[in-house]
């Protein structure tokens, strides 16, 4: 990647992260999808996982617990074996957050605002 495309990717990631962290799931999905179309390999898998998490949260906001649980599990599965990928976010803590949320969804525990996934910039 050249310097210009690296800067563009960082700018796009910054926008996507802010949308995600502000729980704007639909817009975050669209922003990450644009990034997903420009990367490959493990980065593409991680971005796809984050996309799936965003969609899971959209489903959850609409009361679709089954869809949310399935997509959250799929997204986590894509990310947790690739936490060393440098996308400028703490993927280790993100996966811990997702694992806790997935457990709560699977056991139908009550959720609160702190259960919403968050991408911590590095």
DSSP file (Angstrom, degrees, kcal/mol; ACC not computed):
  #  RESIDUE AA STRUCTURE BP1 BP2  ACC     N-H-->O    O-->H-N    N-H-->O    O-->H-N    TCO  KAPPA ALPHA  PHI   PSI    X-CA   Y-CA   Z-CA
    1    1 A X              0   0    0      0, 0.0     2,-0.1     0, 0.0     0, 0.0   0.000 360.0 360.0 360.0 140.1    0.0    0.0    0.0
    2    2 A X     >  -     0   0    0      1,-0.1     4,-2.2     4,-0.0     5,-0.2  -0.374 360.0 -99.5 -84.9 172.2    1.3    3.5   -0.7
    3    3 A X  H  > S+     0   0    0      1,-0.2     4,-2.4     2,-0.2     5,-0.2   0.872 121.4  52.7 -59.8 -38.7    1.3    6.3    1.8
    4    4 A X  H  > S+     0   0    0      1,-0.2     4,-2.3     2,-0.2    -1,-0.2   0.917 111.0  44.7 -65.8 -43.7   -1.9    7.9    0.4
    5    5 A X  H  > S+     0   0    0      2,-0.2     4,-2.3     1,-0.2    -1,-0.2   0.841 112.5  53.2 -71.3 -30.9   -3.9    4.6    0.5
    6    6 A X  H  X S+     0   0    0     -4,-2.2     4,-2.4     2,-0.2    -2,-0.2   0.921 110.9  46.4 -65.7 -43.7   -2.6    4.0    4.1
    7    7 A X  H  X S+     0   0    0     -4,-2.4     4,-2.5     2,-0.2    -2,-0.2   0.910 112.4  50.5 -63.7 -42.4   -3.7    7.5    5.2
    8    8 A X  H  X S+     0   0    0     -4,-2.3     4,-2.5     2,-0.2    -1,-0.2   0.900 110.4  49.5 -62.8 -41.4   -7.1    6.9    3.5
    9    9 A X  H  X S+     0   0    0     -4,-2.3     4,-2.8     2,-0.2    -2,-0.2   0.915 111.0  49.5 -64.2 -43.2   -7.5    3.6    5.3
   10   10 A X  H  X S+     0   0    0     -4,-2.4     4,-2.3     2,-0.2    -2,-0.2   0.908 111.9  48.7 -62.5 -41.7   -6.6    5.1    8.7
   11   11 A X  H  X S+     0   0    0     -4,-2.5     4,-2.1     2,-0.2    -2,-0.2   0.924 112.8  47.7 -63.1 -43.9   -9.2    7.9    8.0
   12   12 A X  H  X S+     0   0    0     -4,-2.5     4,-2.6     1,-0.2    -2,-0.2   0.901 111.5  50.3 -63.8 -41.4  -11.8    5.4    7.1
   13   13 A X  H  X S+     0   0    0     -4,-2.8     4,-3.0     2,-0.2     5,-0.2   0.898 108.0  53.4 -63.5 -40.6  -11.1    3.3   10.1
   14   14 A X  H  X S+     0   0    0     -4,-2.3     4,-2.1     2,-0.2    -2,-0.2   0.928 111.8  44.9 -60.2 -45.7  -11.3    6.3   12.4
   15   15 A X  H  X S+     0   0    0     -4,-2.1     4,-2.1     2,-0.2    -2,-0.2   0.936 114.6  48.1 -63.4 -47.2  -14.8    7.2   11.0
   16   16 A X  H  X S+     0   0    0     -4,-2.6     4,-2.5     1,-0.2    -2,-0.2   0.899 110.8  51.3 -62.3 -42.0  -16.0    3.5   11.2
   17   17 A X  H  X S+     0   0    0     -4,-3.0     4,-3.2     1,-0.2   102,-0.2   0.911 109.3  50.3 -62.5 -43.0  -14.7    3.2   14.8
   18   18 A X  H  X S+     0   0    0     -4,-2.1     4,-1.3    -5,-0.2    -1,-0.2   0.910 111.1  48.3 -63.3 -41.4  -16.5    6.3   15.9
   19   19 A X  H  <>S+     0   0    0     -4,-2.1     5,-2.7     2,-0.2     3,-0.3   0.935 114.3  46.9 -62.6 -45.3  -19.7    5.1   14.4
   20   20 A X  H ><5S+     0   0    0     -4,-2.5     3,-2.0     1,-0.2    -2,-0.2   0.947 112.6  48.2 -60.6 -50.2  -19.3    1.7   16.0
   21   21 A X  H 3<5S+     0   0    0     -4,-3.2    -1,-0.2     1,-0.3    -2,-0.2   0.682 108.4  54.8 -70.2 -16.7  -18.5    3.2   19.4
   22   22 A X  T 3<5S-     0   0    0     -4,-1.3    -1,-0.3    -3,-0.3    -2,-0.2   0.266 116.8-115.7 -95.0  10.1  -21.4    5.6   19.2
   23   23 A X  T < 5 +     0   0    0     -3,-2.0     2,-1.3     1,-0.2    -3,-0.2   0.778  68.7 143.7  62.5  29.9  -23.7    2.5   18.6
   24   24 A X     >< +     0   0    0     -5,-2.7     4,-2.9     1,-0.2     5,-0.2  -0.618  22.5 170.9 -94.0  72.6  -24.6    3.7   15.2
   25   25 A X  H  >  +     0   0    0     -2,-1.3     4,-2.5     1,-0.2    -1,-0.2   0.845  66.5  48.6 -60.5 -43.3  -24.7    0.1   14.1
   26   26 A X  H  > S+     0   0    0      2,-0.2     4,-2.0     1,-0.2    -1,-0.2   0.944 116.8  42.1 -65.4 -47.5  -26.2    0.5   10.6
   27   27 A X  H  > S+     0   0    0      2,-0.2     4,-2.5     1,-0.2    -2,-0.2   0.871 112.9  54.3 -67.7 -36.2  -23.8    3.3    9.6
   28   28 A X  H  X S+     0   0    0     -4,-2.9     4,-2.9    -9,-0.2     5,-0.3   0.917 106.2  53.2 -62.2 -42.4  -20.9    1.5   11.2
   29   29 A X  H  X S+     0   0    0     -4,-2.5     4,-2.3    -5,-0.2    -2,-0.2   0.942 110.3  46.9 -56.3 -48.5  -21.7   -1.6    9.1
   30   30 A X  H  X S+     0   0    0     -4,-2.0     4,-1.8     1,-0.2    -1,-0.2   0.906 112.8  49.1 -62.1 -41.9  -21.6    0.5    5.9
   31   31 A X  H  X S+     0   0    0     -4,-2.5     4,-1.5     1,-0.2    -1,-0.2   0.912 113.6  45.4 -65.1 -43.2  -18.3    2.2    6.9
   32   32 A X  H  X S+     0   0    0     -4,-2.9     4,-3.0     1,-0.2    -1,-0.2   0.837 107.8  58.8 -69.7 -31.2  -16.6   -1.1    7.7
   33   33 A X  H  X S+     0   0    0     -4,-2.3     4,-1.7    -5,-0.3    -1,-0.2   0.895 102.8  52.8 -64.3 -38.5  -18.0   -2.6    4.5
   34   34 A X  H  < S+     0   0    0     -4,-1.8     4,-0.3     2,-0.2    -1,-0.2   0.917 112.9  44.5 -60.8 -42.0  -16.2    0.1    2.5
   35   35 A X  H >X S+     0   0    0     -4,-1.5     3,-2.2     1,-0.2     4,-0.8   0.919 107.8  58.5 -66.0 -43.9  -13.0   -0.8    4.3
   36   36 A X  H >< S+     0   0    0     -4,-3.0     3,-0.6     1,-0.3    -1,-0.2   0.838 100.5  57.9 -55.0 -35.5  -13.6   -4.5    3.9
   37   37 A X  T 3< S+     0   0    0     -4,-1.7    -1,-0.3     1,-0.2    -2,-0.2   0.619 108.5  46.2 -71.5 -12.0  -13.7   -4.0    0.1
   38   38 A X  T <4 S+     0   0    0     -3,-2.2     2,-0.2    -4,-0.3    -1,-0.2   0.502 105.1  63.1-110.0  -5.9  -10.2   -2.6    0.1
   39   39 A X    <<  -     0   0    0     -4,-0.8     2,-0.3    -3,-0.6     0, 0.0  -0.694  57.6-167.9-116.7 168.8   -8.3   -5.1    2.3
   40   40 A X    >>  +     0   0    0     -2,-0.2     4,-0.9     4,-0.0     3,-0.8  -0.849  46.9  22.7-142.7-179.2   -7.5   -8.8    2.1
   41   41 A X  H 3> S-     0   0    0     -2,-0.3     4,-1.6     1,-0.2     3,-0.2  -0.249 122.1 -12.7  62.6-142.2   -6.1  -11.7    4.1
   42   42 A X  H 3> S+     0   0    0      1,-0.2     4,-2.5     2,-0.2    -1,-0.2   0.844 135.8  58.5 -64.1 -34.8   -6.4  -11.6    7.9
   43   43 A X  H <> S+     0   0    0     -3,-0.8     4,-2.7     1,-0.2    -1,-0.2   0.919 105.4  50.4 -60.3 -41.6   -7.3   -7.9    7.9
   44   44 A X  H  X S+     0   0    0     -4,-0.9     4,-2.4     1,-0.2    -1,-0.2   0.893 109.9  50.6 -62.6 -40.1  -10.3   -8.7    5.7
   45   45 A X  H  X S+     0   0    0     -4,-1.6     4,-2.2     2,-0.2    -1,-0.2   0.906 111.4  47.6 -65.7 -41.5  -11.4  -11.4    8.1
   46   46 A X  H  X S+     0   0    0     -4,-2.5     4,-2.5     2,-0.2    -2,-0.2   0.934 112.5  48.7 -65.5 -45.5  -11.1   -9.1   11.1
   47   47 A X  H  X S+     0   0    0     -4,-2.7     4,-2.6     1,-0.2    -2,-0.2   0.908 110.7  51.4 -61.8 -40.7  -13.1   -6.4    9.4
   48   48 A X  H  X S+     0   0    0     -4,-2.4     4,-2.4    -5,-0.2    -1,-0.2   0.902 108.9  51.7 -62.0 -39.8  -15.7   -8.9    8.4
   49   49 A X  H  X S+     0   0    0     -4,-2.2     4,-2.1     2,-0.2    -2,-0.2   0.918 109.8  48.0 -61.6 -43.6  -15.9  -10.0   12.0
   50   50 A X  H  X S+     0   0    0     -4,-2.5     4,-2.5     2,-0.2    -2,-0.2   0.900 109.9  53.8 -64.2 -39.7  -16.4   -6.4   13.1
   51   51 A X  H  X S+     0   0    0     -4,-2.6     4,-2.4     1,-0.2    -2,-0.2   0.928 108.4  49.3 -56.6 -46.3  -19.1   -6.0   10.5
   52   52 A X  H  X S+     0   0    0     -4,-2.4     4,-2.3     1,-0.2    -1,-0.2   0.871 109.4  51.8 -64.4 -36.6  -20.9   -9.1   11.8
   53   53 A X  H  X S+     0   0    0     -4,-2.1     4,-2.2     2,-0.2    -1,-0.2   0.921 108.9  50.7 -65.5 -42.8  -20.7   -7.7   15.3
   54   54 A X  H  X S+     0   0    0     -4,-2.5     4,-1.9     1,-0.2    -2,-0.2   0.924 112.1  46.8 -60.1 -44.2  -22.2   -4.4   14.2
   55   55 A X  H  X S+     0   0    0     -4,-2.4     4,-2.6     1,-0.2    -1,-0.2   0.882 109.1  55.2 -65.9 -36.9  -25.0   -6.3   12.4
   56   56 A X  H  X S+     0   0    0     -4,-2.3     4,-2.6     1,-0.2    -1,-0.2   0.907 108.4  48.3 -61.9 -39.6  -25.5   -8.4   15.6
   57   57 A X  H  X S+     0   0    0     -4,-2.2     4,-2.3     2,-0.2    -1,-0.2   0.849 108.8  53.1 -70.7 -33.2  -26.0   -5.3   17.6
   58   58 A X  H  X S+     0   0    0     -4,-1.9     4,-1.0     2,-0.2    -2,-0.2   0.940 110.9  47.2 -63.0 -46.8  -28.4   -3.9   15.1
   59   59 A X  H ><>S+     0   0    0     -4,-2.6     5,-2.6     1,-0.2     3,-0.7   0.921 111.2  51.7 -58.6 -44.6  -30.4   -7.2   15.4
   60   60 A X  H ><5S+     0   0    0     -4,-2.6     3,-1.5     1,-0.3    -1,-0.2   0.895 105.3  54.8 -60.9 -40.6  -30.2   -6.9   19.2
   61   61 A X  H 3<5S+     0   0    0     -4,-2.3    -1,-0.3     1,-0.3    -2,-0.2   0.747 109.6  48.6 -65.3 -22.1  -31.5   -3.3   19.1
   62   62 A X  T <<5S-     0   0    0     -4,-1.0    -1,-0.3    -3,-0.7    -2,-0.2   0.365 122.3-106.3 -97.7   3.0  -34.5   -4.7   17.2
   63   63 A X  T < 5S+     0   0    0     -3,-1.5     2,-1.5    -4,-0.3    -3,-0.2   0.565  75.4 137.3  86.6   8.7  -35.1   -7.5   19.6
   64   64 A X     >< +     0   0    0     -5,-2.6     4,-2.3     1,-0.2    -1,-0.2  -0.639  20.1 168.1 -89.5  82.0  -33.9  -10.3   17.4
   65   65 A X  H  > S+     0   0    0     -2,-1.5     4,-2.6     1,-0.2    -1,-0.2   0.872  72.3  52.4 -65.2 -38.5  -31.9  -12.2   20.1
   66   66 A X  H  > S+     0   0    0      2,-0.2     4,-2.4     1,-0.2    -1,-0.2   0.949 112.5  43.8 -64.9 -48.7  -31.3  -15.3   17.9
   67   67 A X  H  > S+     0   0    0      1,-0.2     4,-2.4     2,-0.2     5,-0.3   0.897 114.4  51.2 -62.2 -40.1  -29.9  -13.4   15.0
   68   68 A X  H  X S+     0   0    0     -4,-2.3     4,-2.3     1,-0.2    -2,-0.2   0.917 111.0  47.9 -62.7 -44.1  -27.8  -11.3   17.3
   69   69 A X  H  X S+     0   0    0     -4,-2.6     4,-2.2     2,-0.2    -2,-0.2   0.921 112.8  47.6 -65.4 -44.9  -26.4  -14.3   19.0
   70   70 A X  H  X S+     0   0    0     -4,-2.4     4,-2.2     1,-0.2    -2,-0.2   0.947 115.7  43.2 -62.4 -50.0  -25.5  -16.1   15.8
   71   71 A X  H  X S+     0   0    0     -4,-2.4     4,-2.7     1,-0.2     5,-0.2   0.865 112.0  53.9 -67.6 -35.6  -23.8  -13.1   14.2
   72   72 A X  H  X S+     0   0    0     -4,-2.3     4,-2.7    -5,-0.3    -1,-0.2   0.932 110.1  47.7 -62.6 -44.8  -22.0  -12.2   17.3
   73   73 A X  H  X S+     0   0    0     -4,-2.2     4,-2.2     2,-0.2    -2,-0.2   0.897 113.0  48.1 -62.4 -41.2  -20.6  -15.7   17.6
   74   74 A X  H  X S+     0   0    0     -4,-2.2     4,-1.6     2,-0.2    -2,-0.2   0.920 113.2  47.6 -66.3 -43.0  -19.5  -15.7   13.9
   75   75 A X  H  X S+     0   0    0     -4,-2.7     4,-1.7     1,-0.2    -2,-0.2   0.929 112.1  49.2 -63.4 -45.5  -17.9  -12.3   14.2
   76   76 A X  H  X S+     0   0    0     -4,-2.7     4,-3.0     1,-0.2     5,-0.2   0.912 107.7  55.7 -59.4 -43.1  -16.0  -13.3   17.4
   77   77 A X  H  < S+     0   0    0     -4,-2.2     4,-0.5     1,-0.2    -1,-0.2   0.856 108.3  47.9 -59.3 -36.3  -14.8  -16.5   15.7
   78   78 A X  H  < S+     0   0    0     -4,-1.6    -1,-0.2    -3,-0.2    -2,-0.2   0.851 119.3  38.5 -71.9 -34.0  -13.3  -14.5   12.8
   79   79 A X  H >< S+     0   0    0     -4,-1.7     3,-2.6     1,-0.2    -2,-0.2   0.884 100.1  68.3 -86.9 -40.7  -11.5  -12.1   15.1
   80   80 A X  T 3< S+     0   0    0     -4,-3.0     3,-0.5     1,-0.3    -1,-0.2   0.691 100.7  48.6 -65.7 -19.4  -10.3  -14.1   18.1
   81   81 A X  T 3  S+     0   0    0     -4,-0.5    -1,-0.3    -5,-0.2    -2,-0.1   0.406 114.6  48.2 -93.0   2.9   -7.7  -16.0   16.1
   82   82 A X    X   +     0   0    0     -3,-2.6     3,-1.7     1,-0.1    -1,-0.2  -0.054  64.7 128.5-130.9  32.7   -6.4  -12.8   14.6
   83   83 A X  T 3   +     0   0    0     -3,-0.5     8,-0.4     1,-0.3     9,-0.3   0.608  67.2  66.0 -71.3  -9.7   -5.9  -10.5   17.5
   84   84 A X  T 3  S+     0   0    0     -3,-0.1    -1,-0.3     7,-0.1     2,-0.2   0.515  72.4 114.7 -88.3  -4.6   -2.3   -9.6   16.6
   85   85 A X    <   -     0   0    0     -3,-1.7     2,-1.1     1,-0.1     6,-0.2  -0.470  69.6-130.1 -64.7 132.7   -3.5   -7.9   13.4
   86   86 A X        +     0   0    0     -2,-0.2    -1,-0.1     1,-0.2     4,-0.1  -0.735  53.3 140.7 -94.0  96.8   -2.6   -4.2   13.6
   87   87 A X  S    S-     0   0    0     -2,-1.1    -1,-0.2     2,-0.4     3,-0.1   0.225  78.4 -99.3-111.6   9.4   -5.7   -2.2   12.8
   88   88 A X  S    S+     0   0    0      1,-0.3    34,-2.5    -3,-0.1     2,-0.3   0.656  93.6  99.9  81.9  15.4   -5.1    0.4   15.4
   89   89 A X  B    S-A  121   0A   0     32,-0.3     2,-1.4    33,-0.2    -2,-0.4  -0.942  82.2-108.2-131.5 155.8   -7.6   -1.1   17.9
   90   90 A X     >  +     0   0    0     30,-2.8     4,-1.6    -2,-0.3    30,-0.4  -0.672  37.9 175.0 -83.2  92.5   -7.2   -3.4   20.9
   91   91 A X  H  > S+     0   0    0     -2,-1.4     4,-2.4    -8,-0.4    -1,-0.2   0.786  73.0  61.5 -72.8 -27.1   -8.6   -6.6   19.5
   92   92 A X  H  > S+     0   0    0     -9,-0.3     4,-1.9     2,-0.2    -1,-0.2   0.962 109.3  39.8 -63.1 -51.2   -7.8   -8.6   22.6
   93   93 A X  H  > S+     0   0    0      1,-0.2     4,-2.2     2,-0.2    -1,-0.2   0.848 113.0  57.1 -69.0 -31.5  -10.0   -6.5   24.9
   94   94 A X  H  X S+     0   0    0     -4,-1.6     4,-2.4     1,-0.2    -1,-0.2   0.931 107.1  48.3 -61.3 -45.3  -12.7   -6.4   22.1
   95   95 A X  H  X S+     0   0    0     -4,-2.4     4,-2.8     2,-0.2    -2,-0.2   0.884 109.5  52.4 -64.5 -38.4  -12.8  -10.2   22.0
   96   96 A X  H  X S+     0   0    0     -4,-1.9     4,-2.2     2,-0.2    -1,-0.2   0.923 110.5  48.5 -62.0 -42.6  -13.1  -10.4   25.8
   97   97 A X  H  X S+     0   0    0     -4,-2.2     4,-2.3     1,-0.2    -2,-0.2   0.917 112.7  48.0 -61.1 -44.6  -16.0   -7.9   25.6
   98   98 A X  H  X S+     0   0    0     -4,-2.4     4,-3.0     2,-0.2    -2,-0.2   0.894 109.4  52.9 -65.8 -40.6  -17.6  -10.0   22.8
   99   99 A X  H  X S+     0   0    0     -4,-2.8     4,-2.2     2,-0.2    -1,-0.2   0.910 110.6  47.5 -62.0 -42.0  -17.1  -13.3   24.8
  100  100 A X  H  X S+     0   0    0     -4,-2.2     4,-2.1     2,-0.2    -2,-0.2   0.919 114.1  46.7 -64.1 -43.6  -18.9  -11.8   27.8
  101  101 A X  H  X S+     0   0    0     -4,-2.3     4,-2.5     2,-0.2    -2,-0.2   0.917 111.1  51.6 -65.1 -43.3  -21.7  -10.5   25.7
  102  102 A X  H  X S+     0   0    0     -4,-3.0     4,-2.9     1,-0.2     5,-0.2   0.917 109.2  50.7 -60.6 -43.6  -22.1  -13.8   23.9
  103  103 A X  H  X S+     0   0    0     -4,-2.2     4,-2.2     1,-0.2    -1,-0.2   0.929 110.6  49.3 -59.3 -45.4  -22.3  -15.6   27.2
  104  104 A X  H  <>S+     0   0    0     -4,-2.1     5,-2.9     1,-0.2    -1,-0.2   0.900 112.7  47.4 -62.5 -40.3  -25.0  -13.3   28.4
  105  105 A X  H ><5S+     0   0    0     -4,-2.5     3,-1.1     3,-0.2    -2,-0.2   0.922 111.6  50.3 -66.0 -43.2  -27.0  -13.7   25.2
  106  106 A X  H 3<5S+     0   0    0     -4,-2.9    -2,-0.2     1,-0.3    -1,-0.2   0.857 116.9  40.2 -64.2 -35.1  -26.7  -17.5   25.3
  107  107 A X  T 3<5S-     0   0    0     -4,-2.2    -1,-0.3    -5,-0.2    -2,-0.2   0.307 110.2-123.0 -97.2   9.0  -27.8  -17.6   28.9
  108  108 A X  T < 5 +     0   0    0     -3,-1.1    -3,-0.2    -4,-0.2     2,-0.2   0.861  51.5 166.4  53.4  41.2  -30.5  -14.9   28.4
  109  109 A X      < -     0   0    0     -5,-2.9    -1,-0.2    -6,-0.2     2,-0.1  -0.483  45.0 -90.0 -81.1 156.8  -29.0  -12.7   31.1
  110  110 A X        -     0   0    0     -2,-0.2     2,-0.3     1,-0.0    -1,-0.1  -0.431  43.4-146.1 -66.9 139.9  -30.1   -9.1   31.4
  111  111 A X        -     0   0    0     -2,-0.1     2,-0.3    -3,-0.1    -1,-0.0  -0.766  14.3-170.6-105.9 153.0  -27.9   -6.7   29.4
  112  112 A X    >   -     0   0    0     -2,-0.3     3,-2.1     1,-0.0     4,-0.3  -0.811  44.4 -87.2-131.9 179.0  -27.0   -3.2   30.3
  113  113 A X  G >  S+     0   0    0      1,-0.3     3,-1.3    -2,-0.3    -2,-0.0   0.814 122.5  61.8 -57.3 -33.5  -25.3   -0.3   28.5
  114  114 A X  G 3  S+     0   0    0      1,-0.3    -1,-0.3     0, 0.0    -3,-0.0   0.623  92.1  67.3 -70.8 -11.8  -21.8   -1.5   29.6
  115  115 A X  G <  S+     0   0    0     -3,-2.1    -1,-0.3     2,-0.1     2,-0.2   0.617  73.3 107.8 -82.8 -12.4  -22.4   -4.8   27.6
  116  116 A X  S <  S-     0   0    0     -3,-1.3   -18,-0.0    -4,-0.3   -19,-0.0  -0.470  81.4-106.8 -68.5 133.9  -22.3   -3.0   24.3
  117  117 A X        -     0   0    0     -2,-0.2     2,-0.4   -64,-0.1   -94,-0.2  -0.255  37.1-166.3 -63.9 148.0  -19.1   -3.8   22.4
  118  118 A X        -     0   0    0    -25,-0.1     2,-0.7   -24,-0.1   -21,-0.1  -1.000  17.0-142.2-138.7 134.6  -16.5   -1.1   22.2
  119  119 A X        -     0   0    0     -2,-0.4     2,-0.6  -102,-0.2   -98,-0.1  -0.877  19.7-152.2 -99.4 111.0  -13.4   -0.8   20.0
  120  120 A X        -     0   0    0     -2,-0.7   -30,-2.8   -30,-0.4   -26,-0.1  -0.727  14.0-131.6 -87.2 118.4  -10.6    0.7   22.0
  121  121 A X  B      A   89   0A   0     -2,-0.6   -32,-0.3   -32,-0.2   -33,-0.1  -0.370 360.0 360.0 -65.0 146.8   -8.1    2.6   19.8
  122  122 A X              0   0    0    -34,-2.5   -33,-0.2    -2,-0.0    -1,-0.1   0.425 360.0 360.0 -90.1 360.0   -4.4    1.8   20.4
